[in-house]
């Protein structure tokens, strides 16, 4: 492992940096400012949720159309370009005064952060690594965990010091003065991937060929996997976006619930490394039936929980699924469809994943407004996870036979 880290430090650092930067456009980070945003613009929970959902869906649509840039534009140019737009979105979040400006800012934050930064990271890891792809993906995904652990408290403290608008100016400055120069430096040295550059044949997928996006979308497996792609993002955003609502229902304080963040991060890291090792050794398809089982247990526990400790355990279980899922989508798609066109193929998967994070705040909030609190919704989500896991058993077997 030490030799692997030393030989690939530049490329692994690039993946970690992109994942860390992507956190600034994730739901859990933006939700830290939700109370101040709603107060500033006079929005109800439902109105804010609908704006967020609409902006996220629009970002998913743009990602679907432009995610193929990862195949056609060198990453040394694409990643810095996205970072500049990302910084502009944070600046608009800080300086915009109208509702339409808020909507555009959220749209660009979601597109650049959870959208393009994550998409570029996953595409790069898929191209740069083959035999050790699972291990590399797990290490690169440490950037997400680092953000989850390190960003919430400073963000809250800075917001209390200079206000929520000033906090977003700080985010813009970090993107321009820290993340952008690091990306330029890290990507200045080109890596000839085991992919399609430099005339080198990439790692092929099913049938010994490289699938184009149109071919992948006509293949039975892609659409069979869509429910599995949607589930972690939907349930995760329902839980985190509506955690204040859950606290009110359960009678817990947010301070008592706060240790769930490091529990989530640690469990996600452990699961990602275990899943990466397993995927490299036995193939990522074998992970499909177990991916959402921990999340099903976690969401069921939220339904029955009576103490904040149970909440912490539940969030830890949800983190296990997030770690497994990140590894599965980073390894299964290139193994199935090859690496030459993985950017355009992954763009569809990335758009689906972004859509899943848009549905949770909107649908979950509408159901809450209808009189069904999240703890009651949890039982339906738990049953769904169990059913989905069972449905993935024959899918995994068929993929293994095909590969």
N, C-alpha and C positions, 0 to 999 in steps of 0.2 A: 504493500500500500504506500509506503514512504517513497519508493522509487516511482510509482505511478503518479503520486502528487508532484514530485520534483520534476519529472519529465513533462508533465502537462499543466504546470502551474499557471501559465499564461492563459490557456484556454479555459481551465476550470475557474480561474479568477474572473474571466469575462462572464461566464455563466452565472456566477454568484452575484456579480455586480448588477447584471441585468435583472435578476430575480429580486435583489434588494431594491433597486429602483422601481420595479413594477409595483412594489407594495404601496407606493405613494398614490397609485390609482386603484387600489383594491377597496372593496366595500367596507371592510373593517376599519380602514384608515379614514376614509371619507366620513364614515358614520360617527367618528369622534367629534366632528364639528356639526352634527345634525341639529342639536338643540339651538346653537347660536344661529345657524342658517335659517331655521324655521322662525326664530324670533325676529331676525333681521328683515325677512321678507314677508312675515305674517302668514306663514303656511301652516296648515294642519299636518298631522302625521300622514294622512292619506294623500294630501296634495304633494307633499315632499316625496313620498314614496312613488307617486305616479310620475313626477318629473324625473326621478332617478331611474325608474324603469324605462321610460321612453328614451332617455339619453343613452342608457346602456344598450337597449335594443338597436338604436341607430348606430352605435359604435360597433356592434356585432355585424350589422349589415355592411358597414364600410370595411371591416376586417375581412369579411367573406370576399369582397371584391378586390381588395388590395393586399391581402396576405401573400399573394404570389410574388410580391416584391422581394420576398426573402429568397426566391429562386433567381430573380433577374437582376437585382441590385446588389453589389458587393456589400457584405455586412459592415465593412469598414466605413462605408458611406451611409448605409441605411440606419444603423443604430444611432450615430450622432445626429442625423436629421430628425429622427423621432424624438431624441432627447431635447432638441431645440423646441419642437412643437409642444412637447410635454411641459417644458418650462413656461412657454407662452400660455398654456392652459392654466397653470398654477397662478400666473400673474393675472389672468382674466378673473379667476376665482377671487383673488384678493381685491381687485379694483372695480369689477363690474358692479353696476347698481340696479340693473333691471332684471326681471325674471328671465327674459330671453338670454341675457348674458350668463346667468347662472346655469341655464340649460345647456348652452354651448360649452361652458367651462367643464361641466360634469361629463358631457359627451366626449370632449377631447381628453380629459383625464382618464376616462375608462378606455378609450381607444388606444391611447399611448401606453398606459400602465398595464392593466390586466390584459389588454389586447396585444399591442405590437411588441412591447418589451418581453412579455412572456412568450409570445410566438417566436420572436427572434431567438430567444434563449433556447427553447425546445428544438427549434430547427437546427441551430448551430450544434448542439450536443448530438443530435441524431446524425449529422453529417460527419462531425469530427471523430466520433467514436463508433466502433462496431462491436468487437468482442467484449469490450468493457463499457458498453453503452449504459447499462443499468447502474453501474457504480458511478460513472461520470454524472449521470442525471441526478443521482441521490446527492452527490457532493455539490453540484451546481444549485440544487434546490435549497441548500442551506441558506441561500440569500433570502428566501421567503421567511424561513424560521428566524433568521437574524433580525429581519424587519419586525416580525411579530413580537419578538422579545424586547428589542431596543427602542422602537419608535413610539409606542403608545404613551408612555410616561413623559418623555420630553415634549411630545406634541401637546399634551394636556398642560404641562407647565408653561410652555411658550405661549399657548393660547391664553392662559391666565395672566401672563406678563404683558404681552403686546396685543392681545385680542386675536380673534380668529382670522381676520383679514391679514394682519401682520404675519401670522403663522404661515399663510399660504405664500406670502412674499419670501419667507425663509425657505420654503419648499422650492420655489422657483430659483432662488440663489444656489441652493444645494445642487439642483439639476445642472445649472449653467457652470458653476465654479468647481464642482467636485466630480459629479458623474460624467458629464460631457468630456472633460479633459482625460479622465481615466479611460473611457471608452476609446477615445482617439489613440491614446498611447498603447493600450492593450491590443487593439486591432491593427496597429501599424505594421506589425509583423504578420505576414499572411501565413496561413496554415493550409497546406494542400490536403484537403480532406479525402477520406476514402469514399469520395462521391464523384461528382461529375466534372470537377474542375481540372484543368490542366490535361485533359485527355485521359484521365484515369477513370476506369470504370468504377462506378459506385457499388454499394452493397445492394444487390437486387432483392426483391420480395417474392411473393407467390409466383410460381411458374418461372422463376429465374429471370424476371423482367422488372423494369421500373414502370410503375403505374402512373399515368397522368390522372389529374383530378377527375376528369369526365369518366375515366374507366373505374376509378375507385368509387364514385358515386353510383355507378351501376352495379357494383359488387354487393352481394347480399350481406357481407359482414359489417360494412360501414353503418348501414341503417339499423342493423341489429344492435349495434353498440351505442346508438344515440341515447336510449333511456339510461344506460349506465353513465354516459357522459353528463347527462343533465342532473342526475340525482345528487351527487356530492355538493355541487354548487348551489342547487336549490335549497337543500336542507341547511347547508352551512350558512347561507345568507339569511334564511328565515330566523335561525337561532341568533346570529350576531346582530342583524339589523334590528331585531325586535327584543334584544336582551333587556332593555329598560322595561318593556311591557311584561316580560317574564318575571323580572324582579318585583314589579308591582303586584302581580298575581300571586307570587309565592311569599311575598312579604320579606324579601331579602334586601340587603343593602348592596350597592354596587362595589363597595370596598370589600365586602366578604366574598363577592363573586370574582374579584380581580385576579386571584391566583389561577384562575382557569386559563389565562393567556399563556403563562409559561408551561402549564400542563399540556396545553394544545401544542405548543411549539416543540417540546421535548418528545412527546409521543409521535408527532409528525416526522421528526428527524429519525427516531429509532425505526419507525415503520418504513420510511423511505430507504434507509440503508439495508434493512432486512429484505425489502422487496427488490431493491437493485441487485443484491447478491443472488436472490432467488431467480430473478429474471435472466441474469447472465448464465446461471447454471442450468435451469430447467425450462426457460422460456417464459415470456410475459403472459402468454395465453392462460397458463395455469393459475394466474392470480385473479382472473375474471370472476369466478364464483364466490371469492371471499372478499372482494374489494369493499363492498358496502355493508357487510355484516357488522363490523364494529360500529359503524355509524347508526345502523338499525338499533343496536343495543344502547348506544348513547342517547338517541332521541327518545327511546322508550323510557330510559332512566329519567330524562327531563320530565316526561309525563307524570311519573310517580314520585319524583324527588320531593323531599320535605326539608332538606337542609342544603346550605351552600356547598358542603363537601360533596354531596351527590352531583351537584351541578359541575363541580371541578372534574370529577371522575367522568361524567358524561361528555364534557368538552374534550377530555383526553382521548376518549374512544372515537369521537368525531375526527380528531387529529390523526388517528391511526388510518382511517379511511382516506383522508386527504393525502397522507404520505404515500399510501399504496397507489391511489389514483394518479398522482403526479408521475410516478414511475411507470405505471402501465401505459399512459398515453404518450410518454416520451420514448418508450421502447417498442410497443406493439405496432404502432403505425409504420415506422420505418422498416421493421422486420416483415410486415405484411405487404407493404406497397413499394418498398425500395427507397433509396435516398435521392435519386436524381431530381425528382419533382416533389420532394417531401414538403417544401414550403407551401405550395399551392394546396396539397392534400391536407396538411396540418391547418391551413387557414380555415377550412370548413370546420374541422374539429375545434379549433380555437374559438370560432364564432359560436358554435354550439355551447361551449363552456362559458363564454361571456353571456349568452342568452340565459343560461341557467342561473347566473347570478343576478340577472334582471328580474326573473320571475318571482324569486323569493320575497323581496320587499313588497312588490305589488300584490301578488296573489295572497301571500300570507297576511298582509294588512287588510285586504278586502274581507278575508274570512274572519279576521279579528273584529272588524267593524260589524260583521253579521252576527256577532255574539259568540263566536267559537274561539277562545283564547289559544295561544300557541301550545300550552301544555296538553290541551285536548286534541289539537291537530297532530300532536306527536305520535299518537297511537296509529293513526292512518299511515303516517310516514314510516313508522317502524314495520308495519305489515308490508308495505310496498318494498322496503329493503329486503325483507325475507323472501318475498315472491320473486324479486329481481335476481337475487342470488341463485335461487333454484333454476330460474330460466337460463342463467349463464352456464350451467353445467354442460348441456349438450352443445352449446356454442363453443366452449373451450375445447371440447373433444374434437369437434369438426375442424377448428383452426389447427390444432395439433396434427391432425391427419394431413391437412393441406400443406403445412409447413414441412 
